[in-house]
Every structure is written in structure tokens, then in C-alpha cells.
């Protein structure tokens, strides 16, 4: 990571963690329940994808291509949505299938598709460079 990317990532992590600390200190954040679960999903999203989203929106490559950043942000959005689904409705069932099972299947499929897509993109990039 370049020093600029590290700075952006560090600032996003600092803001996300500071927001949780302030919310906990003031008593706004509940200790358990669905709201606490959703807040944790937002914080994880900011920590793991905030810098990628920032650079993807700006269209800056840096050390990672913009298209790869968008793919990562998309995967993270799916995983956070699945995490929220499981947190809020984990004990409920959709017909004979529980929400946890649906969330697990969707999460595993999303990860598999991400790995496949990144593998194909990496192969194509290496093939394009070898032709030069």
C-alpha cells in the first residue's frame, strides 16, 4: 500500500472506531440486540471497505485497479447484507429453510464468485502483459 492509501485507510478506521467509542460512552449504542449487530456491520464495512470505496468513487488506481476495488466493495456489501440478515432474522425460517442457512449459502456463493472473477481478471491482465 502506498503511504497515501495507508493514510486514507487509517483515517477511516480512526473515524469508525471513534464513532463506536463515543456512541458507547454516551450510552446511545445498545449492548446487544439487532441494532448493535447492524452497527457492528457498518463499522466492519467502513474498516474493511472504506478506503476501497473512496478510491473506487474517485476512480484512482493506486496499487489496486479501480475495477478490482468495485468488485471488492460489491462483495463486502453482499457479505454485510447477509450478516445483517442473519443478525436480525437468524432464528426465523423461510419455508423449511432457516435464515442462517440462506445467509450461509448466499455468502459462500458470493465468495466463490468473487474468487472466480478475480482469478479470471488476473489471468487476463497477465495474458495482456505477456503479449506486449
ROMAR-297295 format. One line per field, with one value per atom (N, C-alpha, C, CB): residue number from 1; residue in one letter; x, y, z; atom name. Coordinates in steps of 0.02 Angstrom, whole numbers. Glycine has a CB too. Layout:
<sites>
semi: c(NUM,...)
tipa: c(A,...)
X: c(X,...)
Y: c(Y,...)
Z: c(Z,...)
bake: c(CA,...)
</sites>
This chain:
<sites>
semi: c(1,1,1,1,2,2,2,2,3,3,3,3,4,4,4,4,5,5,5,5,6,6,6,6,7,7,7,7,8,8,8,8,9,9,9,9,10,10,10,10,11,11,11,11,12,12,12,12,13,13,13,13,14,14,14,14,15,15,15,15,16,16,16,16,17,17,17,17,18,18,18,18,19,19,19,19,20,20,20,20,21,21,21,21,22,22,22,22,23,23,23,23,24,24,24,24,25,25,25,25,26,26,26,26,27,27,27,27,28,28,28,28,29,29,29,29,30,30,30,30,31,31,31,31,32,32,32,32,33,33,33,33,34,34,34,34,35,35,35,35,36,36,36,36,37,37,37,37,38,38,38,38,39,39,39,39,40,40,40,40,41,41,41,41,42,42,42,42,43,43,43,43,44,44,44,44,45,45,45,45,46,46,46,46,47,47,47,47,48,48,48,48,49,49,49,49,50,50,50,50,51,51,51,51,52,52,52,52,53,53,53,53,54,54,54,54,55,55,55,55,56,56,56,56,57,57,57,57,58,58,58,58,59,59,59,59,60,60,60,60,61,61,61,61,62,62,62,62,63,63,63,63,64,64,64,64,65,65,65,65,66,66,66,66,67,67,67,67,68,68,68,68,69,69,69,69,70,70,70,70,71,71,71,71,72,72,72,72,73,73,73,73,74,74,74,74,75,75,75,75,76,76,76,76,77,77,77,77,78,78,78,78,79,79,79,79,80,80,80,80,81,81,81,81,82,82,82,82,83,83,83,83,84,84,84,84,85,85,85,85,86,86,86,86,87,87,87,87,88,88,88,88,89,89,89,89,90,90,90,90,91,91,91,91,92,92,92,92,93,93,93,93,94,94,94,94,95,95,95,95,96,96,96,96,97,97,97,97,98,98,98,98,99,99,99,99,100,100,100,100,101,101,101,101,102,102,102,102,103,103,103,103,104,104,104,104,105,105,105,105,106,106,106,106,107,107,107,107,108,108,108,108,109,109,109,109,110,110,110,110,111,111,111,111,112,112,112,112,113,113,113,113,114,114,114,114,115,115,115,115,116,116,116,116,117,117,117,117,118,118,118,118,119,119,119,119,120,120,120,120,121,121,121,121,122,122,122,122,123,123,123,123,124,124,124,124,125,125,125,125,126,126,126,126,127,127,127,127,128,128,128,128,129,129,129,129,130,130,130,130,131,131,131,131,132,132,132,132)
tipa: c(X,X,X,X,X,X,X,X,X,X,X,X,X,X,X,X,X,X,X,X,X,X,X,X,X,X,X,X,X,X,X,X,X,X,X,X,X,X,X,X,X,X,X,X,X,X,X,X,X,X,X,X,X,X,X,X,X,X,X,X,X,X,X,X,X,X,X,X,X,X,X,X,X,X,X,X,X,X,X,X,X,X,X,X,X,X,X,X,X,X,X,X,X,X,X,X,X,X,X,X,X,X,X,X,X,X,X,X,X,X,X,X,X,X,X,X,X,X,X,X,X,X,X,X,X,X,X,X,X,X,X,X,X,X,X,X,X,X,X,X,X,X,X,X,X,X,X,X,X,X,X,X,X,X,X,X,X,X,X,X,X,X,X,X,X,X,X,X,X,X,X,X,X,X,X,X,X,X,X,X,X,X,X,X,X,X,X,X,X,X,X,X,X,X,X,X,X,X,X,X,X,X,X,X,X,X,X,X,X,X,X,X,X,X,X,X,X,X,X,X,X,X,X,X,X,X,X,X,X,X,X,X,X,X,X,X,X,X,X,X,X,X,X,X,X,X,X,X,X,X,X,X,X,X,X,X,X,X,X,X,X,X,X,X,X,X,X,X,X,X,X,X,X,X,X,X,X,X,X,X,X,X,X,X,X,X,X,X,X,X,X,X,X,X,X,X,X,X,X,X,X,X,X,X,X,X,X,X,X,X,X,X,X,X,X,X,X,X,X,X,X,X,X,X,X,X,X,X,X,X,X,X,X,X,X,X,X,X,X,X,X,X,X,X,X,X,X,X,X,X,X,X,X,X,X,X,X,X,X,X,X,X,X,X,X,X,X,X,X,X,X,X,X,X,X,X,X,X,X,X,X,X,X,X,X,X,X,X,X,X,X,X,X,X,X,X,X,X,X,X,X,X,X,X,X,X,X,X,X,X,X,X,X,X,X,X,X,X,X,X,X,X,X,X,X,X,X,X,X,X,X,X,X,X,X,X,X,X,X,X,X,X,X,X,X,X,X,X,X,X,X,X,X,X,X,X,X,X,X,X,X,X,X,X,X,X,X,X,X,X,X,X,X,X,X,X,X,X,X,X,X,X,X,X,X,X,X,X,X,X,X,X,X,X,X,X,X,X,X,X,X,X,X,X,X,X,X,X,X,X,X,X,X,X,X,X,X,X,X,X,X,X,X,X,X,X,X,X)
X: c(42,0,44,-47,22,60,47,41,91,81,14,138,-8,-72,-130,-80,-128,-181,-182,-171,-123,-119,-149,-46,-137,-164,-241,-135,-267,-340,-371,-358,-341,-368,-364,-329,-309,-301,-352,-231,-365,-414,-484,-413,-502,-568,-575,-580,-525,-527,-533,-464,-495,-497,-567,-446,-597,-665,-716,-685,-712,-761,-755,-750,-695,-685,-703,-612,-685,-701,-777,-670,-813,-886,-916,-915,-890,-916,-899,-888,-839,-819,-862,-744,-874,-915,-987,-912,-1013,-1082,-1089,-1103,-1039,-1041,-1035,-985,-990,-979,-1041,-919,-1076,-1135,-1197,-1149,-1193,-1249,-1298,-1285,-1281,-1325,-1327,-1303,-1270,-1264,-1287,-1191,-1337,-1358,-1304,-1425,-1303,-1251,-1263,-1247,-1326,-1341,-1403,-1350,-1420,-1480,-1465,-1526,-1518,-1508,-1475,-1574,-1489,-1460,-1384,-1491,-1362,-1290,-1258,-1276,-1293,-1268,-1262,-1313,-1312,-1309,-1255,-1377,-1246,-1193,-1125,-1196,-1117,-1053,-1042,-1051,-1095,-1088,-1065,-1155,-1093,-1073,-1000,-1118,-980,-911,-863,-901,-880,-838,-835,-866,-891,-892,-846,-962,-848,-805,-732,-823,-717,-647,-619,-641,-657,-631,-641,-663,-689,-702,-703,-766,-695,-699,-648,-690,-586,-534,-544,-463,-565,-578,-635,-594,-688,-744,-723,-802,-684,-660,-622,-615,-574,-534,-573,-472,-621,-663,-707,-706,-737,-779,-737,-814,-677,-633,-603,-578,-604,-577,-501,-599,-470,-397,-374,-373,-325,-299,-258,-257,-205,-159,-126,-196,-125,-95,-145,-65,-210,-263,-303,-308,-317,-358,-429,-363,-458,-524,-576,-544,-573,-622,-618,-613,-557,-548,-575,-474,-567,-595,-671,-573,-702,-775,-798,-800,-762,-781,-777,-737,-724,-715,-771,-646,-786,-839,-907,-843,-918,-980,-985,-985,-930,-928,-940,-861,-907,-915,-988,-868,-1019,-1089,-1134,-1112,-1122,-1162,-1151,-1144,-1088,-1074,-1103,-999,-1101,-1130,-1206,-1109,-1236,-1309,-1328,-1334,-1289,-1302,-1293,-1256,-1241,-1229,-1286,-1165,-1313,-1370,-1431,-1384,-1443,-1499,-1495,-1501,-1436,-1427,-1434,-1359,-1408,-1413,-1485,-1371,-1522,-1590,-1639,-1613,-1632,-1681,-1652,-1717,-1600,-1565,-1607,-1508,-1655,-1696,-1759,-1714,-1773,-1833,-1820,-1856,-1875,-1866,-1904,-1890,-1878,-1910,-1934,-1861,-1994,-2018,-1983,-2006,-1956,-1921,-1848,-1924,-1825,-1754,-1746,-1723,-1697,-1686,-1649,-1647,-1655,-1621,-1545,-1642,-1521,-1448,-1424,-1432,-1463,-1443,-1442,-1490,-1493,-1495,-1435,-1562,-1421,-1364,-1299,-1363,-1291,-1229,-1220,-1229,-1273,-1270,-1253,-1336,-1288,-1275,-1204,-1326,-1180,-1112,-1059,-1100,-1068,-1020,-1021,-1035,-1081,-1085,-1053,-1158,-1063,-1033,-957,-1060,-931,-858,-831,-840,-865,-842,-843,-887,-895,-898,-844,-968,-830,-777,-709,-776,-694,-630,-625,-621,-679,-679,-669,-744,-705,-700,-630,-752,-602,-534,-482,-518,-492,-445,-446,-462,-505,-510,-480,-584,-494,-467,-391,-496,-364,-291,-259,-273,-292,-267,-267,-309,-321,-324,-273,-394,-263,-212,-142,-215,-128,-61,-52,-49,-105,-102,-92,-166,-125,-117,-46,-166,-15,53,103,70,90,137,136,121,84,80,120,9,137,173,245,168)
Y: c(-58,0,62,0,112,174,213,216,259,298,336,348,359,394,347,427,286,238,218,175,212,196,251,183,313,370,371,435,360,360,303,352,244,187,200,122,225,241,292,266,343,394,364,452,321,290,244,250,205,162,203,117,258,301,330,358,354,384,331,416,271,218,196,158,183,161,217,138,278,335,343,400,334,340,288,334,227,174,189,106,212,228,284,248,336,392,369,451,329,305,260,265,220,178,219,125,269,311,351,357,376,416,374,461,309,265,258,290,285,281,210,329,176,110,56,96,16,-38,-92,-68,-127,-178,-241,-196,-256,-316,-303,-378,-351,-346,-331,-294,-325,-314,-247,-318,-196,-130,-133,-75,-165,-172,-213,-204,-265,-305,-266,-365,-225,-184,-131,-152,-101,-52,-85,-19,-146,-180,-195,-246,-212,-223,-159,-248,-103,-39,-23,18,-35,-21,-68,-30,-132,-178,-157,-250,-136,-112,-53,-95,-6,53,33,105,-10,-30,-69,-71,-118,-161,-134,-228,-90,-67,8,-94,46,118,148,149,128,155,132,134,69,45,84,-31,96,134,205,135,236,304,308,328,262,264,241,220,196,175,232,114,269,325,379,355,391,441,417,460,351,324,320,365,317,314,242,358,223,155,142,141,178,164,96,166,56,-11,-63,-31,-46,-93,-60,-112,-95,-66,-48,-115,3,27,-28,88,-67,-121,-173,-154,-187,-235,-205,-254,-140,-107,-113,-33,-101,-106,-177,-83,-226,-295,-311,-344,-287,-298,-264,-273,-202,-166,-201,-92,-227,-265,-328,-284,-365,-425,-406,-461,-355,-333,-313,-275,-279,-259,-320,-214,-370,-432,-466,-480,-472,-505,-467,-514,-401,-361,-367,-288,-369,-379,-447,-372,-498,-565,-566,-618,-533,-529,-494,-493,-442,-407,-451,-342,-487,-534,-586,-568,-614,-666,-636,-700,-575,-543,-527,-480,-500,-479,-538,-427,-582,-636,-705,-629,-714,-778,-837,-772,-825,-881,-892,-868,-847,-855,-904,-787,-929,-975,-950,-1046,-966,-950,-1016,-913,-1034,-1101,-1151,-1117,-1204,-1254,-1236,-1321,-1180,-1163,-1103,-1146,-1106,-1051,-994,-1075,-935,-876,-884,-812,-919,-931,-974,-966,-1024,-1067,-1028,-1126,-987,-945,-897,-905,-867,-822,-856,-790,-916,-954,-971,-1018,-994,-1012,-951,-1044,-896,-834,-810,-779,-811,-790,-833,-791,-899,-944,-935,-1017,-928,-916,-850,-918,-798,-733,-737,-680,-771,-779,-819,-814,-872,-913,-873,-976,-834,-793,-739,-760,-711,-661,-691,-631,-749,-781,-798,-846,-824,-840,-778,-875,-725,-663,-633,-613,-631,-603,-647,-597,-712,-757,-745,-830,-739,-726,-658,-730,-608,-541,-542,-490,-577,-581,-618,-615,-671,-709,-666,-772,-630,-587,-532,-557,-503,-450,-476,-418,-536,-564,-584,-625,-607,-626,-564,-663,-509,-447,-420,-395,-426,-403,-447,-399,-511,-555,-545,-628,-516,-503,-442,-494,-400,-338,-350,-289)
Z: c(0,0,0,60,-38,-39,25,-102,41,103,102,112,44,40,54,-29,26,40,113,-4,143,214,256,235,237,274,269,246,209,200,240,125,236,273,348,255,372,443,467,457,426,445,450,396,402,403,464,339,479,538,601,541,606,664,674,657,620,624,645,557,615,630,703,584,725,795,844,806,827,871,877,844,822,825,871,754,868,912,985,891,997,1066,1094,1069,1055,1078,1089,1027,1042,1050,1111,987,1125,1185,1248,1182,1247,1306,1323,1294,1272,1284,1299,1225,1288,1302,1244,1362,1187,1128,1101,1074,1103,1073,1123,1052,1104,1149,1153,1126,1209,1219,1178,1292,1162,1123,1082,1168,1040,1000,927,1028,888,816,799,782,838,823,833,869,886,897,842,965,818,763,699,752,684,623,627,610,686,694,684,764,710,700,626,741,589,517,481,486,501,471,487,496,548,568,530,645,526,487,414,493,387,317,307,297,354,348,355,401,402,414,355,477,330,278,207,283,197,129,119,107,172,166,118,233,124,81,9,106,-1,-68,-100,-68,-62,-88,-106,-37,-63,-75,-141,-17,-151,-212,-273,-204,-264,-321,-345,-301,-299,-318,-353,-256,-328,-359,-425,-311,-436,-498,-498,-556,-439,-433,-425,-374,-465,-463,-400,-524,-391,-336,-346,-268,-295,-301,-323,-234,-323,-343,-399,-282,-454,-507,-483,-566,-514,-493,-500,-534,-554,-563,-507,-631,-485,-429,-364,-421,-356,-296,-296,-294,-354,-358,-344,-426,-370,-357,-282,-397,-250,-178,-139,-155,-156,-121,-131,-146,-191,-203,-160,-276,-157,-115,-42,-122,-19,50,64,66,17,26,32,-33,-9,-5,62,-63,83,146,206,155,203,258,258,251,199,195,223,123,206,232,308,198,332,404,440,418,409,438,438,401,383,379,434,310,444,495,565,487,575,640,659,642,611,625,625,575,575,568,572,505,610,613,635,658,679,704,664,777,618,577,521,548,492,436,375,456,318,255,226,205,242,224,269,149,239,279,294,245,267,273,320,203,364,410,376,472,404,376,379,414,430,435,377,502,359,303,238,298,227,167,166,163,223,228,215,296,241,230,156,271,124,53,11,29,24,-15,-3,4,58,73,39,148,42,9,-66,27,-96,-168,-188,-191,-148,-162,-159,-113,-108,-104,-162,-38,-181,-238,-303,-246,-314,-374,-374,-380,-315,-310,-328,-240,-299,-314,-388,-271,-416,-488,-531,-507,-515,-554,-548,-530,-489,-480,-515,-405,-514,-548,-623,-533,-651,-723,-740,-746,-700,-713,-708,-664,-659,-652,-710,-587,-732,-790,-852,-802,-864,-923,-920,-930,-862,-855,-869,-785,-844,-855,-928,-809,-960,-1030,-1075,-1050,-1057,-1095,-1089,-1071,-1030,-1022,-1058,-949,-1063,-1096,-1172,-1079,-1198,-1270,-1291,-1290,-1244,-1260,-1275,-1205)
bake: c(N,CA,C,CB,N,CA,C,CB,N,CA,C,CB,N,CA,C,CB,N,CA,C,CB,N,CA,C,CB,N,CA,C,CB,N,CA,C,CB,N,CA,C,CB,N,CA,C,CB,N,CA,C,CB,N,CA,C,CB,N,CA,C,CB,N,CA,C,CB,N,CA,C,CB,N,CA,C,CB,N,CA,C,CB,N,CA,C,CB,N,CA,C,CB,N,CA,C,CB,N,CA,C,CB,N,CA,C,CB,N,CA,C,CB,N,CA,C,CB,N,CA,C,CB,N,CA,C,CB,N,CA,C,CB,N,CA,C,CB,N,CA,C,CB,N,CA,C,CB,N,CA,C,CB,N,CA,C,CB,N,CA,C,CB,N,CA,C,CB,N,CA,C,CB,N,CA,C,CB,N,CA,C,CB,N,CA,C,CB,N,CA,C,CB,N,CA,C,CB,N,CA,C,CB,N,CA,C,CB,N,CA,C,CB,N,CA,C,CB,N,CA,C,CB,N,CA,C,CB,N,CA,C,CB,N,CA,C,CB,N,CA,C,CB,N,CA,C,CB,N,CA,C,CB,N,CA,C,CB,N,CA,C,CB,N,CA,C,CB,N,CA,C,CB,N,CA,C,CB,N,CA,C,CB,N,CA,C,CB,N,CA,C,CB,N,CA,C,CB,N,CA,C,CB,N,CA,C,CB,N,CA,C,CB,N,CA,C,CB,N,CA,C,CB,N,CA,C,CB,N,CA,C,CB,N,CA,C,CB,N,CA,C,CB,N,CA,C,CB,N,CA,C,CB,N,CA,C,CB,N,CA,C,CB,N,CA,C,CB,N,CA,C,CB,N,CA,C,CB,N,CA,C,CB,N,CA,C,CB,N,CA,C,CB,N,CA,C,CB,N,CA,C,CB,N,CA,C,CB,N,CA,C,CB,N,CA,C,CB,N,CA,C,CB,N,CA,C,CB,N,CA,C,CB,N,CA,C,CB,N,CA,C,CB,N,CA,C,CB,N,CA,C,CB,N,CA,C,CB,N,CA,C,CB,N,CA,C,CB,N,CA,C,CB,N,CA,C,CB,N,CA,C,CB,N,CA,C,CB,N,CA,C,CB,N,CA,C,CB,N,CA,C,CB,N,CA,C,CB,N,CA,C,CB,N,CA,C,CB,N,CA,C,CB,N,CA,C,CB,N,CA,C,CB,N,CA,C,CB,N,CA,C,CB,N,CA,C,CB,N,CA,C,CB,N,CA,C,CB,N,CA,C,CB,N,CA,C,CB,N,CA,C,CB,N,CA,C,CB,N,CA,C,CB,N,CA,C,CB,N,CA,C,CB,N,CA,C,CB,N,CA,C,CB,N,CA,C,CB,N,CA,C,CB,N,CA,C,CB,N,CA,C,CB,N,CA,C,CB,N,CA,C,CB,N,CA,C,CB,N,CA,C,CB,N,CA,C,CB,N,CA,C,CB,N,CA,C,CB)
</sites>
